[in-house]
Amino acid sequence: MEERFIILQCGQLYDGVSEAALANAAILWQGSRLLAVGRRGEVAPPAGAPCTVLDFPSATALPGLIDEHTHLSLPGDGRSYEEMVRDSDDLMAIIGARNLALHLRSGVTTLRDHGARNQVGFALKEALRRGYVQGPRGLFSGRSITCTGGHFHFMGAAADGPDAVRREVRRNIHDGADYVKIMASGGGTAGTLPGYASYSEAELRVAVEEARRFGKLTVAHCRATTSILNAARAGVDLLEHVQFHDADLAVRFDPRVAEALLQSGAYVSPTLQAGTQYASLLGLRAKQERGELTPAEKERLAWNESYQEERLTIFRRLLECGFAGRIVAGSDSGCFDFAFGHLQYDLELMVVGGLPNRQAIRAATSVAAKAVGLAERIGSLQPGKEADLLVVAGDPLRDISALRQVVAVVKGGERVV
């Protein structure tokens, strides 16, 4: 039986690419494909065709969000990595299924999973393909590649030297990886060194070359300034965090390194909500307003505020260097207390850091789609694209926090919220 046409009518629509929203808008799709976008009354199915109408007269419709950086198998429950890895692979898969549902309900219709232990990520990928679990469209890196003892070494893909890196890239791709994730510096794993590069430019270049041999993109975790430069020179497609840490962990923005990164053409996912521990910060601010902070919490709040400003300062410097159109949203959900379902926090911080609202939305829609290699399918509300939509109360082009007010979510033409 032929699939019904569906029309979604809304107070306004932002398509993810235009400079302004379209008022009194309507979107028509059949199956999973968008057919038409325009004014209410001007968009209609063929005469006599069966059609379902969804009407949200005071809401805003926009493309489904894309979260470029998640860790589905981690719970985001406040524990350290060392505590989380005590969970079995079976439990991690169940955690991943829960996290997929949380992100989908929040308006994320596509995500990348940046590293899971052993075969857990691939099991989640297959569960999505078979329809055993409901969640966003998923892209999976498999085991994130790191040096011996490096960040996320417990994921099962330690590699030292060009030959070992090449072997792990090949192993992941043949296991089903959609792209390659490599840890170019230390990170939050105990004992690692965030101020030092974990891999040389030559080692990273091997990862890039091997990934491209199989038509795959590359992503590098980069907190150290040296790792940013190595990744830029090696041709990595997207850099995570980009914190400009020196060996002593001091933050010193280096405009020459930023220029090399800009010239490389790479995208940047600053993961602002993770780097600033924004969810915790919001909780502490709320307690402060109620006068309920303990002395220890006051110290924690002061530290969080200071650290957020440090991260936002780097973000502003990147914008000054011309990165506005290359910024991509990434929540780093699953790590520490970064719970799933809150990619909107990342966009809110981008706006605080100086990115216009529409550009922040693009960072999670059209720009993100380019960064993950799916621009022809997703990221904008245009005929021929996948029918991935988020409908929110209010106007996120004026108040970015309106993205938290989810009214409806459509993924691949199916209304899931």
N, C-alpha and C positions, 0 to 999 in steps of 0.2 A: 504494500500500500504506500502511496506517495506521502512523503512527510508534509505536515501542515506548515503553512507560512506563519510566522510570528512577527508581530509589530510591537515594539516597545516605544511608548510615547513618554516624554519627559519635559520638565520645565526648561532645561537647557542641556546641551551636549558639548563635551570637549573631546575632540577626536584624537588628541595625543600629538598632533603635529601643527595645528593652526595657531595663530596668534591670539585668537579670541574664541569664546564659546558661541554656539548656535542656539538661539532661543526658540522655545516651542518646537522642539525637535522630535524626530521619529526615526527609528531604525528598523529595517526589515531584514529578516533572515529566514532561510529554510534549511533544515538540517543543521550543519555546523558552519555554514558560510553566510557572511553578510552579503546582502543583495543591493541594498540602497540605504543611504543616509541623507536626510534632508529635513525640511519643515514639516510639521504636523499638517496632515491633509494633502500634502504633495507626494507622500510616500505610501504606496498601496500595493497589495498583491495583484496578480492577474484577476480580471473580473470573474466572479463566481467561485474563486478558489477558496477552500476552507482556511480560516485564519484565526489565530488567537491574539487578542490584544492585551498587552500589559501596560497599565497607565500609572505613571508617577508624575502628576502635574506640577509638583513643587520640588522635585528632586533633580539632581545632576547625574547624567550618565557619562562614563568615560571608559577607556579600555581597561580590561582586567590588568591588575598589577603584576609586575615581574620582579621577583626577589632573586637577585643574582648570587646571593651568598647565604646558604643555610647549611645546617648539620642535622639532618632529619633524625639520625639515630641517637642524638643526645637530648636529654629532657629539659634543659634550661631551667633547672630547679634550684639553682644556687650552689650546687656542689662543684668541687674542683674537677678538672679532667681526671686526676688520679683516682678520685672517688667514682666518677662516672664509668671508668673503664672496668670497674669490678662487675658491672652488669654483664650478663651473658649476651652472646650474639642474638639468641632468641628473643630476649627481653628488648634488646636494641631495635629489633625489627618491629616489635609491638609498639614501642615508643615512636618509631618512625611513622607507623600507620596513624597514630593519634595526631602527630604533628602535621601530617598532610591534611587531615580534616580541619584542624585549627586554622591553618593558613588559608585554605580554600574559603572557609566561612568569613574570613576577614577581607576577602577581595583579591587575594593572590591567585591568579589562574595559571601561572608558569613559575617554576623555580629551578634553581640549580642546587644540587646537593654536593657540597665541597669536601666530601671525604667521610667514608664509613669503614669500619673495621672488616677485614676479610671479605666475605661475600654479602654483607648486610645491605649495602647500597644496591647491588644488583638484584637482590631478592625483592626489595621495594620497587625497583623499576619494573620487574616482571609482574608483581602484584598489581601495579597500576595498569600495565598493558592488558592484563586479563580481566580487569574490572573487579578484582577481589577487594580492593580498597578504593575509596573516593578521595581525590585530592587534585592539586594543580597538575598541569602538564609538567613532567619531571625530566631534567637533564642530570645525569649522574657521572661523577668523576671516578667512582670507585675508590680505591685506596689512595689517599694523598701521599705523594712521594716526598720523602724527607731524608736528611742525612742521618747517620747512626746517632741515636740519642737526641735527634732534633725534634722540633715541634710536631706533635701528632705521631711520634714514632710508634705508638701503640696501634696504629691502624694497619700495620703489616706490610709496609712498602719502603723499607729503609734501603737507600742506595747511595754509594760513595763512588765518585768518579764517573766519567762519561759512559763507559760500557755498562755499568750497573744502572745508571739512569735510563739509558736506552732500553735495557732489558725490562725495567719496571713499566716504562711507557708502553712497550709492546704487550706486556702481560695484561695491563689494565685494559687496553683497547681490545684485545682479543677476548677478554672477559665481558666486554660490553660497555666500556666507558664511552660517554658522549663527548668528553673533552678531557684535558689533562690538567691536574692541579699539582703544583709543586711548591714546597715551602722554601722560599729563597732566603729567609732569615729565621731566627728564633722567634718564639711567640709566648703564649701563656702557659705552655707545658713546663712543669717544674724542671729546673736545671738547664733550660735552653737559654740562648743568648740573643734577645731581641735587638741588641745594638750591633750585631755582627752578621755578615752574610753567611748563609749556610752553604751556598753553592757559588762557584765561580761563574763568570760569564760563559766560559767554554762549556761547562756542565749544563747550564740553562739553555745554551744554544742547541745542544744535542736534543734536549727535551722538545724544543720548538720544532727542530727539523724533523724529528721522528713523528711528532704529532701531525705535522703538515703532510708527511708522507701518506698518512691515513685520512687526511681531510678533516683533522680535528683542531679545535682552538686550544689555547693554553691560558692558564691563570696562575699567577704567582702571589703567594703571601709575602709581603714586603713591609717590614717595620723599620729595618735599618736603612740608612741613606745609601750605603754601599750596595745593598740588595736591590734598591730601586734602580740605581745606575746599571747594575749588572743585567737586570731584567729588561730594561729599556734597550740596552745595546744588543741583547740576545734576541730581541724581537718578540717578546711575550705579548700576547694580545690584550690582557687585562691584568692590572695590578690591584691587589687588595691592601687596604689600610693606609699605606703610603704615609707613614708617620714621621719620617726624617729623624730617626734615632741615631745618635752617635754611639760610639762604643761605651761611653759612660752613661748611656740612656738619656742624656740631655737631648732636648728637641731643638734642632738648629736647621731652619729651612735653608736649603741650598738652591738658589735660583738657577745655577748652571745645571744641576741635576734635573730640576723641574723642566728646564728647556730641552734637555736631552730626551726626557720622557714625552714632552709635547711633540717633538719632532719625530718620535718613534711611531706615532699614531695610535698608541695604546689607550684603552679606556681605563678609568680609575674608579674603583669602588671604595670610598673612604670609610664605610661602615661606621658612621657617626654615632648611631644609637648604641652600638656595642662599645665603641671606644670611650664613650662618655658615661656608660652604664646608665642610660637615660631612664629606664623603667625604675630603677632604684632611686634615682634623683627625683623623679616625679613624686614618688612615695614620701621621700624625706621632706620635699617642699610642702606637701599636703599636711604632714604632721607639724611642720613649722607654723603653718597658718593657723592650726588648731592649738598651738602652744604646747605640744605634747612631746617635743624632742628631748631625749636624754642627753647628758653631756657627751657620751660617746657618739650619739647620732649627730650632734652638732658638729663634732670634729669630722665625721664622715661626710656630712653635707658640705662643709667648707672644702674638703678635699675634692669631692665630686664636682663642685662648681668650678674650682680652679682647673681641674683636669679637662672639663668640658670646654672651658675657654681656650685652653692650650690646643685642643683638637680643632676647634673652630677657627683659631688663628691660622693654622696650617691650611685649612679648607679655604679661607679667604685669600690666602696667598696664591693658592692654586687657581682660584677664579681670576685673580689679577693677571695671572700668566696666560689665561686664555683657555682654561679647561672646562668652561661652563657646558659646552656641548658634548663633552666626553665623560661627564660624571654619571655614574650608574648606581642605582639603589641596591643596597645589600644589608640585611639585618644581622647576619652572623648568628641567627637563632639556633638555640640548642646549647650553646656554650654558656657556662656560668649561670647567671639568672636571666639570660636573654630568651624569654618565652616566645613561642610561636604565636602568630596572630597579630603582630604589631609592627609590620613594615612601615606603617604610617609614621611612626616615631622618626624614622630615618629621614623622611621627607620634611617633617616639621623642623628638624635640626638643619637641614640644608637651607631652608628659608631663613631661619635665624642667622645662618652663616652668610646670607646675602644672595642666594639663588632665587630668582623670581619664581612665584608659585607655579606658573605654567611650565617652567624649565624643570622644577623639582618633579612635577608630574611626569614629564617626558623622561626623567631619569629612571622612572619605574615603568615606563611604557615604550615609546618609540625608540629612545636612545638605548634602553636596556635590550630591546629586541635586536637591534643591530649588534650590540656587544655579544650576545649569546648566539648569533648566527641565524636568527629566525625572523628577520625583518620582513620577509615576504609573506609570512603567515600570521604574525601577531604584532601587537604593540600600538596599533592605531585602529580607529573605527572607520574603515574604508571598504568599499565593495570588493569582494574577493578574499578578504581576510577571514580568519576564524572569528566566530561569534563569541568572543570573550568580553564580557562587560562587567563593570562595577557601577552600581547605582547608589548614591549617597544622598542623605539629607543635607541641605545647605549648598553653599557655593565654594568649593575648594580653591577656585581661582582667586577668591578674596580672603578666605580663611582656610589655610591648608589643613587645620585640624578637623574640618568637615569630613575628611576621608575616614575618620574613625566611625562616622555615623552610617554604617552599612544598612542599606534598605534591601538590596537584591544583588545577587551574583549569578552571572551566566557564564558557563564554561563550555565551549564547543557547541553552543546553541541550546544547551540544557540548563534550565534554571535550577541552581543548587542551593540557593538561599532566598 
